[in-house]
Each structure stands twice: as C-alpha cells, then as structure tokens.
Amino acid sequence: MCGIVGVLGHNQVAPILVEALRRLEYRGYDSAGIATVNKGALERRRAVGKLVNLSDLLVHNPLAGHAGIGHTRWATHGAATEHNAHPHACGPVTVVHNGIIENFRALREKLAPHGLSASTDTDTETVAMLCAYHLAQGLDPEAAVKATVAELDGAFALLFLFEGQEDLMIAARKGSPLAIGHGDGEMYVGSDAIALAPMTDQITYLEEGDIAFVTRAGAKIIDVNGQLANRAKQKIETQATVIDKAGHKHFMTKEIYEQPVVMSEALSRYAPNGAPAFPEALDFSRFDRIVMVACGTGYYSCLTAKYWFEQIARIPCEVDVASEFRYREPPIAPRTLAIFVSQSGETADTLAALRYAQGKADMIVSLVNVGTSSIARESDLALAILAGIEVSVASTKAYTNQLTLLALMALACGQQKGVVSDEQVATYVSELRGVPDLMRQALKLDAQIADMANALAPAQSVLFLGRGAMFATALEAALKMKELSYIHAEAYASGELKHGPIALIDPTLPVVVFAPFDRLFDKTVSNMQEVMARHGNVTLITDAKGLSEASAGTQNRLELPITGDLSGPIVYALPAQLLAYHTAMAKGTDIDQPRNLAKSVTVE
Ligand code: AGP
C-alpha cells in the first residue's frame, strides 16, 4: 500500500507533488521520491524515511520541471532504503507503483539477455526495465506501456513519465485504485481524491484494467479490452478532504473525540425515526444466513456483530478474516447475505474475498468509509459508515460507526424476519441513541486512563479478557495496544483462560478485563478471580454495579456508565482506544503513523 501522484502543470510541480504525497502518507511512509521531466531530461530525488526527509532534500537540491510523478512507500519487495525508493527508472522511462508485480523475477530473466539487469531489490524497477525494453524495440510510449502492462501479473497502480515528453503521463490500474484530476489546463493522477483535493474536485476514477494517456488537454482512457472508455467525471465534496488535527496533538485523539458526533450522524442517517432505515434492496427476509468478512479492526466489528445477529435476529452468522476466506474458498449456500467491512474500501484481501463471493452470495453488502472506493463500487449495496476521513492509521471512529451500522442491521434483520417486535426494536434503537452521551462520559476518564497507561508502558505483554461480545472488544483492544505501543498483547475469551493461557499469569503480566454488569458478569468475574488467585495484576473495566460486586483485589478499576447489549461494545471501545494511545505516548512511539504499518493495505 503506497501512494502515487502525478502532475502535468503550468509551473514547477515539485511542491505540488510533495503536498499531494503528504496527503498520501497514510498509505505508507518508509521512503518517498519524485521525478520530473526537466528540459527534456528525467531527474529524480528520493529519500528514506518520512516525507519530511524528501522535503528537506529538495530545499538543498531542488528539482525543476512542469511535469512530474511522486511516490510514498510501504515496502513490499526490498528494504526501505533510498536505493529502493520510487520512482524507479530505466533508460528513458521512470515509474511509480502501488501494488505487487508477482512475475517480476521471470520478467527479469527475460530481459537479462537484452542487457537489462536490475540494480535494486524491487519488483517496480522491473516494470521500468520492461517498458524501456519495449521502447528500445521502437514502440512509442503508449504502445510500450500497453505491451508492458500486458506482461504483468499481480495487482498494481502504475504511473509512467518519459524522457523528452513534457506533456504526457500514462497511468494503468489493475487491483489498486487510481484517480485522475482535471485542472484548468493542468492534469493530475493520484491514488485517491484526497491527494488531488488542493488542485481539483473534478475526479475521474479508473476502472480495473484501464490505461489512461494523460496530457494537459485531458485524458484518453482505454479499457481492459483496449477499447476507448468513457469514465464519468465526478465532483468530489471538497470539505470531505479537509485534513487537520483541529487543535488535537494527534489525528488519533481528534478521531477518538469525534466519535460521539459521527455516531450521531450515522444514527440520523440509518435510524432517523427511531427504527432502522436501510435501502429497500437490503431485505433480510431473503436470507437464511450471513457471512461477514474483513481485516483487522473491521474483523472485530464483524465478530461483535455476530453476537447481535445470532442473539437478536436468530440468524446464523459466520465471520472470517479476508485473507483466510479468499483462499479457503468456502461453499456459499443459497440465501446467503455476504457483508464486507472496510474503512478504506481498498484493502486487497477484503476486495479479493468480495470478488470470491460475487456470483455465489445472494447479495453483497459493504460497509465503507470511502464511498468511491473499489469495495464500494463492486458491492451490490455499499453503506457509508459516515465516520468522516480517518487519517490515523489506528482505526477508532470507523470502528464504532461500523458497530453502529451493524447493530442497526441486526435489528432490521430481526424485525424483517419477524423475530423481534417493533417495540423491542424501538427499545434497542433508543439504547443506541443514548450512546453518544455515554461516549462523552467515557471520554471524561481520559486522565485516569492515562495514569493506568503509565503503569502498562514497562510491560512486555498485556492480556485482555472478555466474554460474549466483550471478547471481540478485548481482541480490538489487544490490536490497538500492539499497533500503537508495540507491546505484545493478546485477548482471550475469559472462559478459555483455564485451558492453557492461565499458565502465563504472574504479577508482571497486566490483565485487563472488560466486564459490564450483564448476564455474563459473574462468569467473567470468576475467571478474573482465577487470575487474582495466582497473583495476577488485574485491571477491571466495568460499571458501578460491577465495581460494587467485584473490585476487591484488583490493581486498577475503571467505572464506565451502565450499558446494554448493543451499547456495551461501542462504549467499551473508547477506554480500549485511550489505553493504547496513552501507553504509546508513554513509550514515545509514533501515534498516527506507527512503524511498519499503513492505513490502507492494498497489497496481499
Ligand atoms: C486498525 O487499527 C488497523 N489499522 C488495521 O487492522 C485495519 O483495520 C485493517 O488494515 C483493515 O483496514 P480497512 O478497514 O481499511 O479494510
């Protein structure tokens, strides 16, 4: 998952490219580079590490030119070094790439006899070499790119720039997103509309297999069959692309604190009059079972929803991570609804799993935060989770809005299948409508959670426990702790503890227990007491009733407001997020761009 951008401008493009790359850093940030055509010659500047290092380099070693391409990298092949940074070049062509070329080694073997040998560890350099080969065979740039793309296996978004061509960029899309921006006598290409927002809100999205030949006069697009394609030009809502921290220290805290507001927006859209309101096409009476597929945090929102669909709507619900689902190739029975959850809408594994389900499931519904994303466009129905742009790599507000929609979907399912009465639905929806205020109460515990986090920071590992839907909350809490603080963390269904993991318990292992005072509370407390009987270090996250019943012997306690079956997992996510955030702050790790990660994993 990398970010790519290109500009055919009137003036110097280097600053425009760098600003666009800043907006794409969420896609990867272990190195960056730009290339321009300057007086006919191709020139490059590249730097390892964050984009700021490239900016600094350009101050001392500027790059002129009115046509250029740029890239911010999340390494797939080859370490994060300047030498492996994009753009890659070979002879008269330079290229930037998002994705993976799976047959690059075979292509290198084909090119070696023609005097073309790789000097980097990357798959992308092979693309430049192959294009240079076709140019050397006498093909013009358009024909050379077509011939190149035809030989590539894998997933890619590519952008080519050519020596002597001050008014040409060629873009190719297969499996990774690409957008074309229309300016006033200028043209742009980017991984998404966010990157191009400072220049234009007039966007054309390339489809799978498209190749676009871009000049300042516009873009000629051919489809996967080589036929001219007429792709719509859309006006993208520019306010959706405003990216700032609104006074917060990090995007993550901004997005954590936005949760009450964005959840209210989701409730207004999907339960405007106290009942679930989804498009008519989503008729749950058509289905006898549900399959839910996602990755990471999205997977944990699906795991949570499994409890709701099965307990409230009484419909069997299978949940799987996309990378397993797509290769397990599960049989999909008739009358199956397949739900795919993805904040970015571009996660390669989830998109591939969706494509596996196409033609097998009776309906494919996606929950996305980017309405123009690939997953949205390939679904029968895409439901916007309305969380607003989520910049921080660690997902927070998208998670709780995913839960909000999934809870309402479970209610709609139960209602449409006649399993839940209108009165029961109204009661559940009323519970959900109260959640934003409960979130605000939970956010008031921020300072107390920060103190708890200081005690966690020295830990080598953290164990999270929960039962029922709180087990999914514990899993999400463990993911947040891992990806933000780099401390190993894992989660267990608390009933599982005695089947092995309890061997881990000693005073040095912090154990965090999510236990609202519900029908599983006593069982969870029994497991918690098993931990304390072995001198375990327990933090209990519960409510006033829970504290009065079970705070004895715990090291730390956090009192959340009283919650119910639907509101619990949503509200309890906030202390999980804040605990990870403050532990990371105590450790000094990078909050919004943790090491090794990227916001959108558009490669396998
Ligand atoms: C969440 O905090 C992680 N950054 C990661 O697990 C993420 O949820 C996962 O990569 C899926 O992303 P998506 O929702 O955009 O598909």
Boltz pocket constraint, residues with backbone or C-beta under 6 A from the ligand:
constraints:
  - pocket:
      binder: B
      contacts: [[A, 295], [A, 296], [A, 297], [A, 298], [A, 341], [A, 342], [A, 343], [A, 344], [A, 345], [A, 346], [A, 347], [A, 350], [A, 393], [A, 394], [A, 395], [A, 396], [A, 483], [A, 598], [A, 599], [A, 600], [A, 601]]
      max_distance: 6.0
